[in-house]
Amino acid sequence: MSEGIHTAAGVGRSVRAFELQTNYLDAGSEHAGGGESIILLHGSGPGVSAWTNWRRVLPALADRWRVYAPDMAGFGHTERRDDVVYDIKFWVKHLLGFMDALGVERAHLIGNSFGGSLALAAALRFPERFGRLVLMGTPCGKFAMTPGLKAGWNYEPSLEQMRAVMALFPYDPAIISDDLVRERYETSLIPGAQEGLRKLLVKPNDAGETPLSGMPEDAVAKLVHPTLILQGREDRVIPVELGLRLAQNIPNAEFHLFGHCGHWVQAERFEAFVALTRRHFS
């Protein structure tokens, strides 16, 4: 592979991983960091893709590491098949298949929201394949469906609905550009684009709370990997107390709380995110 990011509206390279033609972005040389790799795992909101989550992060880490950002099964520009049953076990197998297809024996993981849950599940199941973790807006234990998750589940494709859903994610909606709204809207038009999200979450109840569960506390207590937890204080998608639960239960955890910050730490606190991540992985 050559160096650099290869993308056109989120379409990058393609590799067959766990029987799915998998779209991914990559940056950094084959020998960056002495062969160390980082895999960036996106969240699950409407129109999400590796490109919309990680476009700024890829080049910011590529000088030191080989960086990959796949569109996980059911999201972005990765192949969709009618016979696939989406669940966390399938997503873990897809992630390992992606690593195997590219010859990545071991990698650090950065996970945003759903991507954080996937990082935890993969590291707990295959600890030898992963180094250090960075988790952002990642649920832990039981909680009630939030306005951000409910709006994402109920989304029906339109520019207006996309803008309204995305306004719930950052602390300051002013960071949501017209280009980002359009890109995520266009990705949400791909057939089956909502299926991954709707398989990840239960349908919201018409009245009252909708109970959800992140990775259980007793499971994350078994995690052996050094873990950096980054959390926005004003996160309306994954509440701050869930990030604290992770920090309280993961044995080797470091926790950073950002005020005036919502669900997108990597976008809302970009410079701090990059600096903390680089220190954690170095």
Backbone torsions as a table, in degrees:
resi	resn	phi	psi	omega
1	MET	NA	149.2	176.2
2	SER	-91.1	172.0	-179.4
3	GLU	-80.6	161.7	171.6
4	GLY	101.4	172.3	-179.9
5	ILE	-97.7	134.2	-179.6
6	HIS	-119.5	108.6	-175.8
7	THR	-152.4	144.7	168.9
8	ALA	-140.0	107.3	-176.3
9	ALA	52.8	39.3	176.3
10	GLY	91.2	-5.5	179.5
11	VAL	-90.5	122.2	-179.9
12	GLY	-117.6	-127.0	175.1
13	ARG	-84.6	172.4	179.4
14	SER	-139.2	139.2	177.1
15	VAL	-143.7	148.1	178.7
16	ARG	-86.1	116.3	-176.0
17	ALA	-132.6	121.7	-179.0
18	PHE	51.2	45.2	176.3
19	GLU	68.3	17.9	176.0
20	LEU	-124.5	132.7	173.9
21	GLN	-72.4	112.9	-166.0
22	THR	-109.6	122.7	177.3
23	ASN	-81.3	137.2	177.3
24	TYR	-152.5	158.2	173.9
25	LEU	-109.6	152.9	178.9
26	ASP	-147.7	155.5	178.5
27	ALA	-154.5	155.3	-179.3
28	GLY	94.7	156.4	-178.8
29	SER	-81.1	164.7	178.6
30	GLU	-60.4	-26.8	-174.0
31	HIS	-108.6	11.4	178.0
32	ALA	-61.1	134.7	177.8
33	GLY	64.6	25.0	-179.7
34	GLY	67.5	26.0	178.3
35	GLY	95.9	1.7	177.9
36	GLU	-71.4	143.2	-179.0
37	SER	-122.5	151.8	171.4
38	ILE	-123.3	136.1	173.3
39	ILE	-114.9	127.1	-179.9
40	LEU	-99.0	124.7	-176.8
41	LEU	-112.5	117.9	-174.4
42	HIS	-74.9	170.5	175.9
43	GLY	-84.4	-158.7	-170.4
44	SER	-129.0	12.0	-177.0
45	GLY	-68.4	170.0	-179.3
46	PRO	-57.4	133.5	177.4
47	GLY	70.4	15.7	-177.3
48	VAL	-70.9	151.8	174.0
49	SER	-157.4	168.6	175.0
50	ALA	-58.7	-38.6	-177.9
51	TRP	-65.0	-46.1	-177.3
52	THR	-69.7	-28.8	178.5
53	ASN	-82.6	-35.1	-162.0
54	TRP	-125.9	10.4	-172.7
55	ARG	-57.8	-37.2	-179.9
56	ARG	-83.5	-28.0	-175.1
57	VAL	-73.7	-39.0	-177.3
58	LEU	-50.9	-56.6	-178.1
59	PRO	-70.2	-23.6	-178.3
60	ALA	-70.9	-19.6	179.8
61	LEU	-111.7	-7.9	-169.6
62	ALA	-73.0	-15.2	178.5
63	ASP	-72.6	-23.5	-173.1
64	ARG	-112.9	-25.8	-175.3
65	TRP	-136.0	160.1	167.3
66	ARG	-85.2	122.6	-169.8
67	VAL	-119.1	131.7	178.4
68	TYR	-124.3	143.2	176.9
69	ALA	-137.0	95.7	-178.9
70	PRO	-85.6	151.3	163.5
71	ASP	-82.7	112.2	-177.8
72	MET	-72.0	160.2	-176.8
73	ALA	-50.9	130.1	179.9
74	GLY	91.9	-2.9	-175.5
75	PHE	-132.5	158.4	173.4
76	GLY	58.2	-135.6	-172.9
77	HIS	-106.3	15.0	175.8
78	THR	-77.0	146.4	-178.7
79	GLU	-53.7	140.1	174.4
80	ARG	-114.0	137.7	178.7
81	ARG	-126.9	143.0	-177.2
82	ASP	-66.6	-24.5	-175.0
83	ASP	-90.0	2.0	-178.6
84	VAL	-82.5	131.8	173.5
85	VAL	-105.8	110.8	-176.4
86	TYR	-78.1	125.3	168.4
87	ASP	-158.9	174.9	-172.7
88	ILE	-63.9	-32.8	177.8
89	LYS	-64.5	-41.3	178.9
90	PHE	-64.8	-44.3	-178.9
91	TRP	-63.3	-37.2	175.9
92	VAL	-62.8	-45.0	179.0
93	LYS	-62.8	-38.0	177.9
94	HIS	-64.7	-42.9	178.5
95	LEU	-61.3	-46.4	179.0
96	LEU	-65.5	-37.5	176.2
97	GLY	-63.3	-38.0	176.5
98	PHE	-62.8	-46.4	178.3
99	MET	-61.3	-44.6	-179.1
100	ASP	-63.6	-39.9	-178.2
101	ALA	-64.4	-30.5	-179.6
102	LEU	-97.2	-0.1	180.0
103	GLY	72.5	27.3	178.4
104	VAL	-90.4	106.1	-177.2
105	GLU	-74.9	-36.7	-174.7
106	ARG	-151.0	142.1	-176.7
107	ALA	-149.0	152.0	164.4
108	HIS	-78.5	154.5	-179.7
109	LEU	-123.8	138.0	168.7
110	ILE	-121.2	121.0	-176.1
111	GLY	-125.4	129.4	177.4
112	ASN	-105.2	115.2	174.1
113	SER	61.8	-115.1	173.7
114	PHE	-50.9	-40.0	178.6
115	GLY	-62.3	-32.3	175.0
116	GLY	-67.8	-41.6	177.0
117	SER	-63.2	-40.4	177.6
118	LEU	-64.8	-41.0	177.9
119	ALA	-60.0	-44.3	178.7
120	LEU	-62.3	-47.9	-177.8
121	ALA	-61.8	-42.2	-178.5
122	ALA	-68.4	-43.1	-178.3
123	ALA	-68.3	-33.7	177.0
124	LEU	-71.4	-36.0	-177.4
125	ARG	-81.3	-37.0	-177.4
126	PHE	-130.2	66.8	-172.6
127	PRO	-59.0	-29.9	-176.0
128	GLU	-72.2	-14.5	-177.0
129	ARG	-89.4	-5.0	-172.4
130	PHE	-132.2	151.0	179.5
131	GLY	-100.0	-99.6	-179.7
132	ARG	-104.7	156.9	-178.4
133	LEU	-120.1	145.8	166.1
134	VAL	-123.8	124.7	-177.1
135	LEU	-120.1	136.3	178.3
136	MET	-131.3	130.7	176.6
137	GLY	53.0	46.2	-173.3
138	THR	-106.2	127.8	-176.9
139	PRO	-75.3	152.9	175.9
140	CYS	-146.2	126.7	179.1
141	GLY	76.5	-167.7	-175.6
142	LYS	-85.6	143.7	177.3
143	PHE	-159.4	167.2	179.0
144	ALA	-92.8	143.3	178.3
145	MET	-54.2	132.0	-177.2
146	THR	-91.1	166.3	176.7
147	PRO	-57.1	-38.4	-179.7
148	GLY	-64.6	-43.6	179.2
149	LEU	-68.7	-39.6	179.5
150	LYS	-63.8	-44.5	179.4
151	ALA	-63.2	-37.9	178.1
152	GLY	-64.7	-41.8	-179.6
153	TRP	-65.0	-39.3	-174.8
154	ASN	-83.4	-5.8	-175.1
155	TYR	-57.0	133.7	169.3
156	GLU	-122.8	134.6	-167.7
157	PRO	-57.1	119.9	167.2
158	SER	-167.3	154.5	177.9
159	LEU	-62.7	-38.2	-178.2
160	GLU	-66.3	-44.8	178.8
161	GLN	-66.4	-38.2	178.9
162	MET	-61.5	-45.3	179.5
163	ARG	-62.7	-40.1	-179.6
164	ALA	-65.7	-41.3	178.3
165	VAL	-65.8	-46.6	-176.6
166	MET	-65.2	-26.5	179.0
167	ALA	-62.9	-20.3	-179.8
168	LEU	-83.4	-9.8	-172.8
169	PHE	-87.1	-52.1	179.5
170	PRO	-88.0	164.8	173.4
171	TYR	-67.4	-44.4	-178.9
172	ASP	-111.6	106.8	-177.9
173	PRO	-62.5	-11.4	-179.5
174	ALA	-63.4	-19.8	-179.8
175	ILE	-76.5	-8.9	-179.4
176	ILE	-84.1	109.5	-177.3
177	SER	-85.7	159.6	174.9
178	ASP	-60.6	-36.7	179.8
179	ASP	-63.7	-42.4	-179.6
180	LEU	-65.8	-41.6	177.2
181	VAL	-59.7	-46.2	-178.3
182	ARG	-65.0	-43.5	-179.2
183	GLU	-62.0	-44.4	-179.3
184	ARG	-71.1	-35.5	175.7
185	TYR	-61.5	-46.6	-178.9
186	GLU	-63.5	-39.0	176.9
187	THR	-66.0	-33.6	179.9
188	SER	-69.2	-12.8	178.7
189	LEU	-83.7	-11.8	177.8
190	ILE	-61.7	130.4	-179.8
191	PRO	-53.1	130.2	-179.6
192	GLY	84.0	8.3	-174.1
193	ALA	-64.0	-28.2	-179.6
194	GLN	-87.9	-11.3	-171.4
195	GLU	-65.3	-40.9	-179.8
196	GLY	-59.2	-46.6	179.4
197	LEU	-64.0	-43.6	-176.3
198	ARG	-73.8	-19.6	172.0
199	LYS	-82.0	-27.4	-179.6
200	LEU	-72.4	-35.9	-176.2
201	LEU	-117.4	150.8	172.0
202	VAL	-74.6	159.3	177.3
203	LYS	-66.4	134.4	179.5
204	PRO	-60.5	140.1	174.3
205	ASN	-67.4	147.0	178.6
206	ASP	-67.6	-31.8	179.6
207	ALA	-138.4	145.3	178.4
208	GLY	78.8	-176.3	-177.4
209	GLU	-77.5	154.1	173.6
210	THR	-111.9	111.8	-177.5
211	PRO	-73.9	138.4	177.1
212	LEU	-131.8	165.2	178.6
213	SER	-136.9	131.8	168.2
214	GLY	-94.2	-167.3	177.9
215	MET	-59.9	128.7	-176.7
216	PRO	-62.0	151.2	-179.6
217	GLU	-59.6	-40.7	-177.6
218	ASP	-70.0	-21.7	176.1
219	ALA	-76.6	-48.6	-178.0
220	VAL	-67.3	-21.5	176.7
221	ALA	-64.8	-15.7	179.6
222	LYS	-94.1	-1.4	-176.6
223	LEU	-69.7	129.9	-177.1
224	VAL	-99.7	-7.1	-172.3
225	HIS	-87.2	137.1	171.8
226	PRO	-58.9	130.2	-170.0
227	THR	-132.1	128.8	174.9
228	LEU	-102.7	123.6	-178.1
229	ILE	-110.5	122.1	180.0
230	LEU	-116.3	129.2	-172.4
231	GLN	-140.5	133.7	172.2
232	GLY	-83.4	132.2	-177.9
233	ARG	-64.1	-33.7	-177.8
234	GLU	-99.6	26.6	180.0
235	ASP	-64.8	119.0	178.8
236	ARG	-101.0	8.9	177.4
237	VAL	-106.9	-53.1	175.7
238	ILE	-122.7	106.5	-172.4
239	PRO	-60.5	152.9	-175.1
240	VAL	-57.9	-33.1	-178.0
241	GLU	-64.2	-23.3	178.6
242	LEU	-74.3	-36.3	173.2
243	GLY	-64.5	-37.8	177.1
244	LEU	-64.8	-37.3	176.9
245	ARG	-60.1	-42.1	176.9
246	LEU	-58.7	-48.5	-177.8
247	ALA	-62.3	-34.4	-178.6
248	GLN	-76.1	-21.1	-173.4
249	ASN	-111.3	-25.8	177.2
250	ILE	-77.0	124.4	-173.2
251	PRO	-57.6	-43.4	-176.0
252	ASN	-115.0	74.5	-173.8
253	ALA	-121.2	147.5	171.1
254	GLU	-126.1	135.6	-172.6
255	PHE	-122.2	132.0	176.1
256	HIS	-127.2	126.4	179.6
257	LEU	-108.6	130.3	-179.1
258	PHE	-111.2	119.8	174.5
259	GLY	-75.8	156.4	-176.3
260	HIS	51.9	45.9	-178.2
261	CYS	-145.1	136.7	-179.7
262	GLY	-101.7	-130.4	-170.1
263	HIS	-86.5	-14.3	-173.4
264	TRP	-109.1	68.6	-178.7
265	VAL	-54.8	-42.0	-175.8
266	GLN	-64.9	-21.3	177.5
267	ALA	-99.8	-41.5	-175.3
268	GLU	-78.1	-28.1	178.3
269	ARG	-130.3	54.4	-169.9
270	PHE	-57.5	-50.3	-176.0
271	GLU	-62.8	-44.2	179.1
272	ALA	-66.3	-39.3	177.9
273	PHE	-58.8	-48.0	-178.6
274	VAL	-64.0	-44.8	-178.2
275	ALA	-63.2	-45.4	-179.8
276	LEU	-66.4	-39.6	179.5
277	THR	-65.8	-45.5	179.8
278	ARG	-60.8	-42.8	179.0
279	ARG	-63.8	-42.1	-177.5
280	HIS	-64.6	-36.4	-176.8
281	PHE	-89.2	-8.1	-175.3
282	SER	-87.0	NA	NA
